[in-house]
Amino acid sequence: MKRFEAVAAWDPEGKVWWCTNDELPFTTEAPSFSELEVRAGEIGQEMAEINGLVAPGERVEIRVVKEPEPRAP
């Protein structure tokens, strides 16, 4: 199984979570973090196959991590 990581952030204006991965590549969004994880897994699998990073049908794991929140100075 090939593993990839996507970095997620909250967009307060759009009220959605979004994440991106440059290696596959993809960007997606969802209204909740758990929905984002599901969506990233679906898109990540598809993009890995399309871009020849895995054999057709080979499983990939997409780990979605939250971008660190900026700290107040």
PQR file of N, CA, C, O and H, with PARSE charges and radii, in Angstrom:
ATOM      1  N   MET A   1       0.853  -1.179   0.000 -0.4000 1.5000
ATOM      2  CA  MET A   1       0.000   0.000   0.000 -0.0000 2.0000
ATOM      3  C   MET A   1       0.895   1.237   0.000  0.5500 1.7000
ATOM      4  O   MET A   1       1.826   1.345   0.798 -0.5500 1.4000
ATOM      5  N   LYS A   2       0.603   2.152  -0.894 -0.4000 1.5000
ATOM      6  CA  LYS A   2       1.349   3.411  -0.972 -0.0000 2.0000
ATOM      7  C   LYS A   2       0.635   4.454  -0.112  0.5500 1.7000
ATOM      8  O   LYS A   2      -0.595   4.521  -0.101 -0.5500 1.4000
ATOM      9  H   LYS A   2      -0.153   2.064  -1.542  0.4000 1.0000
ATOM     10  N   ARG A   3       1.410   5.262   0.605 -0.4000 1.5000
ATOM     11  CA  ARG A   3       0.839   6.258   1.510 -0.0000 2.0000
ATOM     12  C   ARG A   3       1.192   7.672   1.044  0.5500 1.7000
ATOM     13  O   ARG A   3       2.296   7.942   0.570 -0.5500 1.4000
ATOM     14  H   ARG A   3       2.409   5.207   0.596  0.4000 1.0000
ATOM     15  N   PHE A   4       0.212   8.559   1.200 -0.4000 1.5000
ATOM     16  CA  PHE A   4       0.379   9.964   0.858 -0.0000 2.0000
ATOM     17  C   PHE A   4      -0.192  10.800   2.001  0.5500 1.7000
ATOM     18  O   PHE A   4      -1.013  10.318   2.782 -0.5500 1.4000
ATOM     19  H   PHE A   4      -0.685   8.340   1.585  0.4000 1.0000
ATOM     20  N   GLU A   5       0.242  12.041   2.090 -0.4000 1.5000
ATOM     21  CA  GLU A   5      -0.260  12.957   3.107 -0.0000 2.0000
ATOM     22  C   GLU A   5      -0.838  14.191   2.434  0.5500 1.7000
ATOM     23  O   GLU A   5      -0.245  14.739   1.504 -0.5500 1.4000
ATOM     24  H   GLU A   5       0.908  12.432   1.455  0.4000 1.0000
ATOM     25  N   ALA A   6      -1.990  14.619   2.907 -0.4000 1.5000
ATOM     26  CA  ALA A   6      -2.630  15.845   2.430 -0.0000 2.0000
ATOM     27  C   ALA A   6      -2.746  16.801   3.606  0.5500 1.7000
ATOM     28  O   ALA A   6      -3.118  16.398   4.708 -0.5500 1.4000
ATOM     29  H   ALA A   6      -2.471  14.174   3.663  0.4000 1.0000
ATOM     30  N   VAL A   7      -2.431  18.049   3.374 -0.4000 1.5000
ATOM     31  CA  VAL A   7      -2.497  19.064   4.430 -0.0000 2.0000
ATOM     32  C   VAL A   7      -3.841  19.776   4.343  0.5500 1.7000
ATOM     33  O   VAL A   7      -4.236  20.255   3.280 -0.5500 1.4000
ATOM     34  H   VAL A   7      -2.128  18.377   2.479  0.4000 1.0000
ATOM     35  N   ALA A   8      -4.542  19.839   5.482 -0.4000 1.5000
ATOM     36  CA  ALA A   8      -5.882  20.418   5.536 -0.0000 2.0000
ATOM     37  C   ALA A   8      -5.899  21.714   6.343  0.5500 1.7000
ATOM     38  O   ALA A   8      -5.114  21.903   7.272 -0.5500 1.4000
ATOM     39  H   ALA A   8      -4.221  19.450   6.346  0.4000 1.0000
ATOM     40  N   ALA A   9      -6.814  22.595   5.960 -0.4000 1.5000
ATOM     41  CA  ALA A   9      -7.015  23.854   6.683 -0.0000 2.0000
ATOM     42  C   ALA A   9      -8.493  24.206   6.644  0.5500 1.7000
ATOM     43  O   ALA A   9      -9.220  23.784   5.744 -0.5500 1.4000
ATOM     44  H   ALA A   9      -7.451  22.442   5.204  0.4000 1.0000
ATOM     45  N   TRP A  10      -8.920  24.967   7.608 -0.4000 1.5000
ATOM     46  CA  TRP A  10     -10.297  25.444   7.687 -0.0000 2.0000
ATOM     47  C   TRP A  10     -10.377  26.790   6.979  0.5500 1.7000
ATOM     48  O   TRP A  10      -9.546  27.666   7.219 -0.5500 1.4000
ATOM     49  H   TRP A  10      -8.329  25.310   8.339  0.4000 1.0000
ATOM     50  N   ASP A  11     -11.360  26.962   6.118 -0.4000 1.5000
ATOM     51  CA  ASP A  11     -11.607  28.237   5.446 -0.0000 2.0000
ATOM     52  C   ASP A  11     -12.815  28.875   6.125  0.5500 1.7000
ATOM     53  O   ASP A  11     -13.950  28.496   5.838 -0.5500 1.4000
ATOM     54  H   ASP A  11     -12.036  26.251   5.923  0.4000 1.0000
ATOM     55  N   PRO A  12     -12.592  29.843   7.026 -0.5600 1.5000
ATOM     56  CA  PRO A  12     -13.709  30.426   7.775  0.2800 2.0000
ATOM     57  C   PRO A  12     -14.689  31.200   6.889  0.5500 1.7000
ATOM     58  O   PRO A  12     -15.881  31.272   7.190 -0.5500 1.4000
ATOM     59  N   GLU A  13     -14.190  31.768   5.817 -0.4000 1.5000
ATOM     60  CA  GLU A  13     -15.070  32.521   4.927 -0.0000 2.0000
ATOM     61  C   GLU A  13     -16.012  31.579   4.166  0.5500 1.7000
ATOM     62  O   GLU A  13     -17.214  31.831   4.081 -0.5500 1.4000
ATOM     63  H   GLU A  13     -13.222  31.711   5.573  0.4000 1.0000
ATOM     64  N   GLY A  14     -15.467  30.514   3.626 -0.4000 1.5000
ATOM     65  CA  GLY A  14     -16.277  29.547   2.878 -0.0000 2.0000
ATOM     66  C   GLY A  14     -16.948  28.518   3.769  0.5500 1.7000
ATOM     67  O   GLY A  14     -17.820  27.771   3.323 -0.5500 1.4000
ATOM     68  H   GLY A  14     -14.490  30.309   3.695  0.4000 1.0000
ATOM     69  N   LYS A  15     -16.533  28.480   5.051 -0.4000 1.5000
ATOM     70  CA  LYS A  15     -17.053  27.516   6.023 -0.0000 2.0000
ATOM     71  C   LYS A  15     -16.885  26.074   5.541  0.5500 1.7000
ATOM     72  O   LYS A  15     -17.807  25.263   5.621 -0.5500 1.4000
ATOM     73  H   LYS A  15     -15.825  29.086   5.414  0.4000 1.0000
ATOM     74  N   VAL A  16     -15.676  25.778   5.036 -0.4000 1.5000
ATOM     75  CA  VAL A  16     -15.345  24.431   4.578 -0.0000 2.0000
ATOM     76  C   VAL A  16     -13.915  24.080   4.975  0.5500 1.7000
ATOM     77  O   VAL A  16     -13.061  24.951   5.137 -0.5500 1.4000
ATOM     78  H   VAL A  16     -14.927  26.437   4.972  0.4000 1.0000
ATOM     79  N   TRP A  17     -13.683  22.786   5.125 -0.4000 1.5000
ATOM     80  CA  TRP A  17     -12.336  22.266   5.244 -0.0000 2.0000
ATOM     81  C   TRP A  17     -11.838  22.011   3.831  0.5500 1.7000
ATOM     82  O   TRP A  17     -12.615  21.597   2.970 -0.5500 1.4000
ATOM     83  H   TRP A  17     -14.377  22.078   4.993  0.4000 1.0000
ATOM     84  N   TRP A  18     -10.554  22.249   3.576 -0.4000 1.5000
ATOM     85  CA  TRP A  18      -9.979  21.939   2.281 -0.0000 2.0000
ATOM     86  C   TRP A  18      -8.607  21.313   2.501  0.5500 1.7000
ATOM     87  O   TRP A  18      -7.956  21.554   3.518 -0.5500 1.4000
ATOM     88  H   TRP A  18      -9.923  22.585   4.275  0.4000 1.0000
ATOM     89  N   CYS A  19      -8.185  20.516   1.544 -0.4000 1.5000
ATOM     90  CA  CYS A  19      -6.856  19.921   1.638 -0.0000 2.0000
ATOM     91  C   CYS A  19      -6.251  19.801   0.259  0.5500 1.7000
ATOM     92  O   CYS A  19      -6.945  19.850  -0.756 -0.5500 1.4000
ATOM     93  H   CYS A  19      -8.714  20.320   0.718  0.4000 1.0000
ATOM     94  N   THR A  20      -4.935  19.641   0.246 -0.4000 1.5000
ATOM     95  CA  THR A  20      -4.216  19.545  -1.011 -0.0000 2.0000
ATOM     96  C   THR A  20      -3.054  18.573  -0.878  0.5500 1.7000
ATOM     97  O   THR A  20      -2.514  18.362   0.208 -0.5500 1.4000
ATOM     98  H   THR A  20      -4.371  19.602   1.071  0.4000 1.0000
ATOM     99  N   ASN A  21      -2.686  17.990  -2.011 -0.4000 1.5000
ATOM    100  CA  ASN A  21      -1.504  17.147  -2.091 -0.0000 2.0000
ATOM    101  C   ASN A  21      -0.875  17.411  -3.453  0.5500 1.7000
ATOM    102  O   ASN A  21      -1.507  17.183  -4.485 -0.5500 1.4000
ATOM    103  H   ASN A  21      -3.124  18.162  -2.893  0.4000 1.0000
ATOM    104  N   ASP A  22       0.358  17.888  -3.460 -0.4000 1.5000
ATOM    105  CA  ASP A  22       1.029  18.249  -4.705 -0.0000 2.0000
ATOM    106  C   ASP A  22       1.582  17.043  -5.455  0.5500 1.7000
ATOM    107  O   ASP A  22       1.768  17.104  -6.671 -0.5500 1.4000
ATOM    108  H   ASP A  22       0.871  18.073  -2.622  0.4000 1.0000
ATOM    109  N   GLU A  23       1.845  15.954  -4.750 -0.4000 1.5000
ATOM    110  CA  GLU A  23       2.437  14.778  -5.388 -0.0000 2.0000
ATOM    111  C   GLU A  23       1.442  14.062  -6.299  0.5500 1.7000
ATOM    112  O   GLU A  23       1.835  13.529  -7.337 -0.5500 1.4000
ATOM    113  H   GLU A  23       1.694  15.904  -3.763  0.4000 1.0000
ATOM    114  N   LEU A  24       0.159  14.041  -5.930 -0.4000 1.5000
ATOM    115  CA  LEU A  24      -0.810  13.260  -6.707 -0.0000 2.0000
ATOM    116  C   LEU A  24      -1.285  13.929  -7.994  0.5500 1.7000
ATOM    117  O   LEU A  24      -1.423  13.148  -8.936 -0.5500 1.4000
ATOM    118  H   LEU A  24      -0.160  14.474  -5.087  0.4000 1.0000
ATOM    119  N   PRO A  25      -1.544  15.117  -8.214 -0.5600 1.5000
ATOM    120  CA  PRO A  25      -1.939  16.233  -7.361  0.2800 2.0000
ATOM    121  C   PRO A  25      -3.464  16.331  -7.239  0.5500 1.7000
ATOM    122  O   PRO A  25      -4.194  15.895  -8.129 -0.5500 1.4000
ATOM    123  N   PHE A  26      -3.931  16.903  -6.136 -0.4000 1.5000
ATOM    124  CA  PHE A  26      -5.355  17.186  -5.990 -0.0000 2.0000
ATOM    125  C   PHE A  26      -5.585  18.232  -4.907  0.5500 1.7000
ATOM    126  O   PHE A  26      -4.755  18.433  -4.020 -0.5500 1.4000
ATOM    127  H   PHE A  26      -3.338  17.257  -5.413  0.4000 1.0000
ATOM    128  N   THR A  27      -6.723  18.881  -5.004 -0.4000 1.5000
ATOM    129  CA  THR A  27      -7.246  19.784  -3.980 -0.0000 2.0000
ATOM    130  C   THR A  27      -8.727  19.497  -3.904  0.5500 1.7000
ATOM    131  O   THR A  27      -9.388  19.336  -4.930 -0.5500 1.4000
ATOM    132  H   THR A  27      -7.397  18.717  -5.724  0.4000 1.0000
ATOM    133  N   THR A  28      -9.260  19.432  -2.672 -0.4000 1.5000
ATOM    134  CA  THR A  28     -10.695  19.185  -2.507 -0.0000 2.0000
ATOM    135  C   THR A  28     -11.171  19.855  -1.238  0.5500 1.7000
ATOM    136  O   THR A  28     -10.368  20.313  -0.425 -0.5500 1.4000
ATOM    137  H   THR A  28      -8.723  19.563  -1.838  0.4000 1.0000
ATOM    138  N   GLU A  29     -12.482  19.910  -1.069 -0.4000 1.5000
ATOM    139  CA  GLU A  29     -13.059  20.537   0.121 -0.0000 2.0000
ATOM    140  C   GLU A  29     -14.293  19.774   0.560  0.5500 1.7000
ATOM    141  O   GLU A  29     -14.872  19.000  -0.202 -0.5500 1.4000
ATOM    142  H   GLU A  29     -13.135  19.538  -1.729  0.4000 1.0000
ATOM    143  N   ALA A  30     -14.690  20.012   1.827 -0.4000 1.5000
ATOM    144  CA  ALA A  30     -15.886  19.383   2.395 -0.0000 2.0000
ATOM    145  C   ALA A  30     -16.325  20.193   3.613  0.5500 1.7000
ATOM    146  O   ALA A  30     -15.515  20.911   4.200 -0.5500 1.4000
ATOM    147  H   ALA A  30     -14.219  20.641   2.446  0.4000 1.0000
ATOM    148  N   PRO A  31     -17.600  20.086   3.998 -0.5600 1.5000
ATOM    149  CA  PRO A  31     -18.095  20.873   5.121  0.2800 2.0000
ATOM    150  C   PRO A  31     -17.598  20.410   6.495  0.5500 1.7000
ATOM    151  O   PRO A  31     -17.635  21.189   7.448 -0.5500 1.4000
ATOM    152  N   SER A  32     -17.137  19.170   6.618 -0.4000 1.5000
ATOM    153  CA  SER A  32     -16.610  18.696   7.900 -0.0000 2.0000
ATOM    154  C   SER A  32     -15.274  17.994   7.663  0.5500 1.7000
ATOM    155  O   SER A  32     -14.978  17.545   6.556 -0.5500 1.4000
ATOM    156  H   SER A  32     -17.107  18.538   5.844  0.4000 1.0000
ATOM    157  N   PHE A  33     -14.480  17.910   8.720 -0.4000 1.5000
ATOM    158  CA  PHE A  33     -13.170  17.272   8.591 -0.0000 2.0000
ATOM    159  C   PHE A  33     -13.312  15.791   8.251  0.5500 1.7000
ATOM    160  O   PHE A  33     -12.551  15.272   7.435 -0.5500 1.4000
ATOM    161  H   PHE A  33     -14.720  18.275   9.620  0.4000 1.0000
ATOM    162  N   SER A  34     -14.269  15.110   8.859 -0.4000 1.5000
ATOM    163  CA  SER A  34     -14.450  13.683   8.574 -0.0000 2.0000
ATOM    164  C   SER A  34     -14.877  13.456   7.125  0.5500 1.7000
ATOM    165  O   SER A  34     -14.436  12.494   6.497 -0.5500 1.4000
ATOM    166  H   SER A  34     -14.887  15.532   9.522  0.4000 1.0000
ATOM    167  N   GLU A  35     -15.728  14.330   6.589 -0.4000 1.5000
ATOM    168  CA  GLU A  35     -16.122  14.223   5.179 -0.0000 2.0000
ATOM    169  C   GLU A  35     -14.928  14.515   4.266  0.5500 1.7000
ATOM    170  O   GLU A  35     -14.797  13.924   3.194 -0.5500 1.4000
ATOM    171  H   GLU A  35     -16.086  15.112   7.099  0.4000 1.0000
ATOM    172  N   LEU A  36     -14.064  15.427   4.701 -0.4000 1.5000
ATOM    173  CA  LEU A  36     -12.868  15.749   3.936 -0.0000 2.0000
ATOM    174  C   LEU A  36     -11.949  14.529   3.848  0.5500 1.7000
ATOM    175  O   LEU A  36     -11.384  14.253   2.789 -0.5500 1.4000
ATOM    176  H   LEU A  36     -14.170  15.907   5.572  0.4000 1.0000
ATOM    177  N   GLU A  37     -11.797  13.803   4.952 -0.4000 1.5000
ATOM    178  CA  GLU A  37     -10.958  12.606   4.949 -0.0000 2.0000
ATOM    179  C   GLU A  37     -11.476  11.573   3.941  0.5500 1.7000
ATOM    180  O   GLU A  37     -10.695  10.962   3.212 -0.5500 1.4000
ATOM    181  H   GLU A  37     -12.255  14.027   5.812  0.4000 1.0000
ATOM    182  N   VAL A  38     -12.787  11.386   3.908 -0.4000 1.5000
ATOM    183  CA  VAL A  38     -13.388  10.438   2.970 -0.0000 2.0000
ATOM    184  C   VAL A  38     -13.160  10.908   1.534  0.5500 1.7000
ATOM    185  O   VAL A  38     -12.737  10.136   0.673 -0.5500 1.4000
ATOM    186  H   VAL A  38     -13.422  11.882   4.500  0.4000 1.0000
ATOM    187  N   ARG A  39     -13.442  12.162   1.297 -0.4000 1.5000
ATOM    188  CA  ARG A  39     -13.302  12.730  -0.044 -0.0000 2.0000
ATOM    189  C   ARG A  39     -11.847  12.645  -0.527  0.5500 1.7000
ATOM    190  O   ARG A  39     -11.593  12.278  -1.674 -0.5500 1.4000
ATOM    191  H   ARG A  39     -13.786  12.789   1.996  0.4000 1.0000
ATOM    192  N   ALA A  40     -10.901  12.984   0.346 -0.4000 1.5000
ATOM    193  CA  ALA A  40      -9.482  12.923  -0.017 -0.0000 2.0000
ATOM    194  C   ALA A  40      -9.075  11.497  -0.359  0.5500 1.7000
ATOM    195  O   ALA A  40      -8.291  11.280  -1.283 -0.5500 1.4000
ATOM    196  H   ALA A  40     -11.107  13.282   1.278  0.4000 1.0000
ATOM    197  N   GLY A  41      -9.597  10.533   0.370 -0.4000 1.5000
ATOM    198  CA  GLY A  41      -9.291   9.133   0.080 -0.0000 2.0000
ATOM    199  C   GLY A  41      -9.790   8.715  -1.286  0.5500 1.7000
ATOM    200  O   GLY A  41      -9.095   8.010  -2.018 -0.5500 1.4000
ATOM    201  H   GLY A  41     -10.234  10.710   1.121  0.4000 1.0000
ATOM    202  N   GLU A  42     -10.987   9.144  -1.632 -0.4000 1.5000
ATOM    203  CA  GLU A  42     -11.564   8.800  -2.937 -0.0000 2.0000
ATOM    204  C   GLU A  42     -10.772   9.448  -4.077  0.5500 1.7000
ATOM    205  O   GLU A  42     -10.384   8.784  -5.038 -0.5500 1.4000
ATOM    206  H   GLU A  42     -11.552   9.716  -1.037  0.4000 1.0000
ATOM    207  N   ILE A  43     -10.544  10.734  -3.951 -0.4000 1.5000
ATOM    208  CA  ILE A  43      -9.838  11.465  -5.000 -0.0000 2.0000
ATOM    209  C   ILE A  43      -8.378  11.021  -5.078  0.5500 1.7000
ATOM    210  O   ILE A  43      -7.826  10.861  -6.167 -0.5500 1.4000
ATOM    211  H   ILE A  43     -10.859  11.274  -3.170  0.4000 1.0000
ATOM    212  N   GLY A  44      -7.762  10.824  -3.918 -0.4000 1.5000
ATOM    213  CA  GLY A  44      -6.366  10.403  -3.885 -0.0000 2.0000
ATOM    214  C   GLY A  44      -6.161   9.077  -4.592  0.5500 1.7000
ATOM    215  O   GLY A  44      -5.194   8.913  -5.337 -0.5500 1.4000
ATOM    216  H   GLY A  44      -8.210  10.954  -3.034  0.4000 1.0000
ATOM    217  N   GLN A  45      -7.063   8.125  -4.367 -0.4000 1.5000
ATOM    218  CA  GLN A  45      -6.981   6.826  -5.028 -0.0000 2.0000
ATOM    219  C   GLN A  45      -7.044   6.996  -6.539  0.5500 1.7000
ATOM    220  O   GLN A  45      -6.232   6.440  -7.279 -0.5500 1.4000
ATOM    221  H   GLN A  45      -7.848   8.258  -3.762  0.4000 1.0000
ATOM    222  N   GLU A  46      -8.018   7.773  -6.979 -0.4000 1.5000
ATOM    223  CA  GLU A  46      -8.206   7.998  -8.411 -0.0000 2.0000
ATOM    224  C   GLU A  46      -6.994   8.694  -9.034  0.5500 1.7000
ATOM    225  O   GLU A  46      -6.516   8.281 -10.091 -0.5500 1.4000
ATOM    226  H   GLU A  46      -8.678   8.225  -6.379  0.4000 1.0000
ATOM    227  N   MET A  47      -6.501   9.737  -8.388 -0.4000 1.5000
ATOM    228  CA  MET A  47      -5.389  10.502  -8.939 -0.0000 2.0000
ATOM    229  C   MET A  47      -4.090   9.691  -8.954  0.5500 1.7000
ATOM    230  O   MET A  47      -3.288   9.831  -9.877 -0.5500 1.4000
ATOM    231  H   MET A  47      -6.889  10.072  -7.530  0.4000 1.0000
ATOM    232  N   ALA A  48      -3.874   8.850  -7.947 -0.4000 1.5000
ATOM    233  CA  ALA A  48      -2.679   8.007  -7.918 -0.0000 2.0000
ATOM    234  C   ALA A  48      -2.667   7.056  -9.107  0.5500 1.7000
ATOM    235  O   ALA A  48      -1.624   6.837  -9.723 -0.5500 1.4000
ATOM    236  H   ALA A  48      -4.526   8.736  -7.196  0.4000 1.0000
ATOM    237  N   GLU A  49      -3.833   6.489  -9.428 -0.4000 1.5000
ATOM    238  CA  GLU A  49      -3.930   5.577 -10.568 -0.0000 2.0000
ATOM    239  C   GLU A  49      -3.762   6.335 -11.888  0.5500 1.7000
ATOM    240  O   GLU A  49      -3.023   5.897 -12.769 -0.5500 1.4000
ATOM    241  H   GLU A  49      -4.680   6.667  -8.927  0.4000 1.0000
ATOM    242  N   ILE A  50      -4.450   7.472 -12.020 -0.4000 1.5000
ATOM    243  CA  ILE A  50      -4.366   8.264 -13.254 -0.0000 2.0000
ATOM    244  C   ILE A  50      -2.937   8.703 -13.543  0.5500 1.7000
ATOM    245  O   ILE A  50      -2.506   8.704 -14.696 -0.5500 1.4000
ATOM    246  H   ILE A  50      -5.051   7.828 -11.304  0.4000 1.0000
ATOM    247  N   ASN A  51      -2.207   9.074 -12.504 -0.4000 1.5000
ATOM    248  CA  ASN A  51      -0.852   9.588 -12.677 -0.0000 2.0000
ATOM    249  C   ASN A  51       0.218   8.499 -12.633  0.5500 1.7000
ATOM    250  O   ASN A  51       1.410   8.804 -12.618 -0.5500 1.4000
ATOM    251  H   ASN A  51      -2.557   9.073 -11.567  0.4000 1.0000
ATOM    252  N   GLY A  52      -0.199   7.231 -12.613 -0.4000 1.5000
ATOM    253  CA  GLY A  52       0.742   6.120 -12.666 -0.0000 2.0000
ATOM    254  C   GLY A  52       1.592   5.933 -11.431  0.5500 1.7000
ATOM    255  O   GLY A  52       2.663   5.329 -11.500 -0.5500 1.4000
ATOM    256  H   GLY A  52      -1.168   6.983 -12.625  0.4000 1.0000
ATOM    257  N   LEU A  53       1.129   6.444 -10.296 -0.4000 1.5000
ATOM    258  CA  LEU A  53       1.887   6.298  -9.050 -0.0000 2.0000
ATOM    259  C   LEU A  53       1.628   4.951  -8.387  0.5500 1.7000
ATOM    260  O   LEU A  53       2.407   4.516  -7.539 -0.5500 1.4000
ATOM    261  H   LEU A  53       0.260   6.934 -10.240  0.4000 1.0000
ATOM    262  N   VAL A  54       0.538   4.287  -8.771 -0.4000 1.5000
ATOM    263  CA  VAL A  54       0.217   2.935  -8.302 -0.0000 2.0000
ATOM    264  C   VAL A  54      -0.386   2.164  -9.474  0.5500 1.7000
ATOM    265  O   VAL A  54      -0.874   2.749 -10.441 -0.5500 1.4000
ATOM    266  H   VAL A  54      -0.094   4.641  -9.460  0.4000 1.0000
ATOM    267  N   ALA A  55      -0.340   0.865  -9.364 -0.4000 1.5000
ATOM    268  CA  ALA A  55      -0.968   0.024 -10.382 -0.0000 2.0000
ATOM    269  C   ALA A  55      -2.485   0.111 -10.225  0.5500 1.7000
ATOM    270  O   ALA A  55      -2.977   0.328  -9.117 -0.5500 1.4000
ATOM    271  H   ALA A  55       0.056   0.390  -8.579  0.4000 1.0000
ATOM    272  N   PRO A  56      -3.233  -0.054 -11.316 -0.5600 1.5000
ATOM    273  CA  PRO A  56      -4.698  -0.038 -11.207  0.2800 2.0000
ATOM    274  C   PRO A  56      -5.171  -1.033 -10.147  0.5500 1.7000
ATOM    275  O   PRO A  56      -4.783  -2.201 -10.155 -0.5500 1.4000
ATOM    276  N   GLY A  57      -6.007  -0.552  -9.247 -0.4000 1.5000
ATOM    277  CA  GLY A  57      -6.543  -1.388  -8.175 -0.0000 2.0000
ATOM    278  C   GLY A  57      -5.667  -1.463  -6.934  0.5500 1.7000
ATOM    279  O   GLY A  57      -6.120  -1.940  -5.893 -0.5500 1.4000
ATOM    280  H   GLY A  57      -6.322   0.397  -9.241  0.4000 1.0000
ATOM    281  N   GLU A  58      -4.413  -1.000  -7.020 -0.4000 1.5000
ATOM    282  CA  GLU A  58      -3.541  -1.000  -5.844 -0.0000 2.0000
ATOM    283  C   GLU A  58      -4.046   0.054  -4.867  0.5500 1.7000
ATOM    284  O   GLU A  58      -4.295   1.195  -5.255 -0.5500 1.4000
ATOM    285  H   GLU A  58      -4.045  -0.613  -7.865  0.4000 1.0000
ATOM    286  N   ARG A  59      -4.194  -0.319  -3.617 -0.4000 1.5000
ATOM    287  CA  ARG A  59      -4.737   0.582  -2.610 -0.0000 2.0000
ATOM    288  C   ARG A  59      -3.728   1.658  -2.220  0.5500 1.7000
ATOM    289  O   ARG A  59      -2.522   1.420  -2.165 -0.5500 1.4000
ATOM    290  H   ARG A  59      -3.992  -1.246  -3.302  0.4000 1.0000
ATOM    291  N   VAL A  60      -4.261   2.852  -1.950 -0.4000 1.5000
ATOM    292  CA  VAL A  60      -3.447   3.934  -1.402 -0.0000 2.0000
ATOM    293  C   VAL A  60      -4.084   4.392  -0.098  0.5500 1.7000
ATOM    294  O   VAL A  60      -5.287   4.240   0.113 -0.5500 1.4000
ATOM    295  H   VAL A  60      -5.241   3.046  -1.995  0.4000 1.0000
ATOM    296  N   GLU A  61      -3.264   4.947   0.756 -0.4000 1.5000
ATOM    297  CA  GLU A  61      -3.744   5.523   2.008 -0.0000 2.0000
ATOM    298  C   GLU A  61      -3.458   7.015   1.964  0.5500 1.7000
ATOM    299  O   GLU A  61      -2.325   7.428   1.716 -0.5500 1.4000
ATOM    300  H   GLU A  61      -2.287   5.070   0.585  0.4000 1.0000
ATOM    301  N   ILE A  62      -4.480   7.821   2.205 -0.4000 1.5000
ATOM    302  CA  ILE A  62      -4.319   9.272   2.247 -0.0000 2.0000
ATOM    303  C   ILE A  62      -4.493   9.704   3.703  0.5500 1.7000
ATOM    304  O   ILE A  62      -5.575   9.576   4.275 -0.5500 1.4000
ATOM    305  H   ILE A  62      -5.400   7.486   2.407  0.4000 1.0000
ATOM    306  N   ARG A  63      -3.430  10.207   4.282 -0.4000 1.5000
ATOM    307  CA  ARG A  63      -3.475  10.723   5.655 -0.0000 2.0000
ATOM    308  C   ARG A  63      -3.700  12.223   5.571  0.5500 1.7000
ATOM    309  O   ARG A  63      -2.884  12.947   5.001 -0.5500 1.4000
ATOM    310  H   ARG A  63      -2.551  10.311   3.817  0.4000 1.0000
ATOM    311  N   VAL A  64      -4.808  12.689   6.139 -0.4000 1.5000
ATOM    312  CA  VAL A  64      -5.129  14.116   6.115 -0.0000 2.0000
ATOM    313  C   VAL A  64      -4.733  14.703   7.470  0.5500 1.7000
ATOM    314  O   VAL A  64      -5.237  14.282   8.511 -0.5500 1.4000
ATOM    315  H   VAL A  64      -5.470  12.100   6.602  0.4000 1.0000
ATOM    316  N   VAL A  65      -3.830  15.674   7.443 -0.4000 1.5000
ATOM    317  CA  VAL A  65      -3.360  16.306   8.672 -0.0000 2.0000
ATOM    318  C   VAL A  65      -3.756  17.778   8.672  0.5500 1.7000
ATOM    319  O   VAL A  65      -3.706  18.454   7.644 -0.5500 1.4000
ATOM    320  H   VAL A  65      -3.421  16.017   6.598  0.4000 1.0000
ATOM    321  N   LYS A  66      -4.146  18.249   9.831 -0.4000 1.5000
ATOM    322  CA  LYS A  66      -4.538  19.654   9.969 -0.0000 2.0000
ATOM    323  C   LYS A  66      -3.317  20.546   9.985  0.5500 1.7000
ATOM    324  O   LYS A  66      -2.341  20.277  10.684 -0.5500 1.4000
ATOM    325  H   LYS A  66      -4.187  17.700  10.665  0.4000 1.0000
ATOM    326  N   GLU A  67      -3.383  21.608   9.208 -0.4000 1.5000
ATOM    327  CA  GLU A  67      -2.318  22.610   9.199 -0.0000 2.0000
ATOM    328  C   GLU A  67      -2.264  23.225  10.590  0.5500 1.7000
ATOM    329  O   GLU A  67      -3.308  23.531  11.165 -0.5500 1.4000
ATOM    330  H   GLU A  67      -4.177  21.827   8.640  0.4000 1.0000
ATOM    331  N   PRO A  68      -1.068  23.413  11.144 -0.5600 1.5000
ATOM    332  CA  PRO A  68      -0.990  24.042  12.468  0.2800 2.0000
ATOM    333  C   PRO A  68      -1.614  25.432  12.451  0.5500 1.7000
ATOM    334  O   PRO A  68      -1.405  26.212  11.522 -0.5500 1.4000
ATOM    335  N   GLU A  69      -2.377  25.724  13.486 -0.4000 1.5000
ATOM    336  CA  GLU A  69      -2.995  27.051  13.576 -0.0000 2.0000
ATOM    337  C   GLU A  69      -1.933  28.073  13.960  0.5500 1.7000
ATOM    338  O   GLU A  69      -1.071  27.789  14.793 -0.5500 1.4000
ATOM    339  H   GLU A  69      -2.546  25.091  14.241  0.4000 1.0000
ATOM    340  N   PRO A  70      -1.988  29.265  13.357 -0.5600 1.5000
ATOM    341  CA  PRO A  70      -1.001  30.285  13.716  0.2800 2.0000
ATOM    342  C   PRO A  70      -1.139  30.669  15.191  0.5500 1.7000
ATOM    343  O   PRO A  70      -2.242  30.779  15.727 -0.5500 1.4000
ATOM    344  N   ARG A  71       0.001  30.865  15.816 -0.4000 1.5000
ATOM    345  CA  ARG A  71      -0.005  31.266  17.235 -0.0000 2.0000
ATOM    346  C   ARG A  71       0.011  32.786  17.341  0.5500 1.7000
ATOM    347  O   ARG A  71       0.625  33.480  16.531 -0.5500 1.4000
ATOM    348  H   ARG A  71       0.897  30.776  15.380  0.4000 1.0000
ATOM    349  N   ALA A  72      -0.672  33.274  18.347 -0.4000 1.5000
ATOM    350  CA  ALA A  72      -0.672  34.721  18.587 -0.0000 2.0000
ATOM    351  C   ALA A  72       0.724  35.152  19.029  0.5500 1.7000
ATOM    352  O   ALA A  72       1.383  34.443  19.790 -0.5500 1.4000
ATOM    353  H   ALA A  72      -1.171  32.711  19.005  0.4000 1.0000
ATOM    354  N   PRO A  73       1.177  36.313  18.554 -0.5600 1.5000
ATOM    355  CA  PRO A  73       2.530  36.776  18.939  0.2800 2.0000
ATOM    356  C   PRO A  73       2.624  37.109  20.407  0.5500 1.7000
ATOM    357  O   PRO A  73       3.687  37.508  20.883 -0.5500 1.4000
TER
END
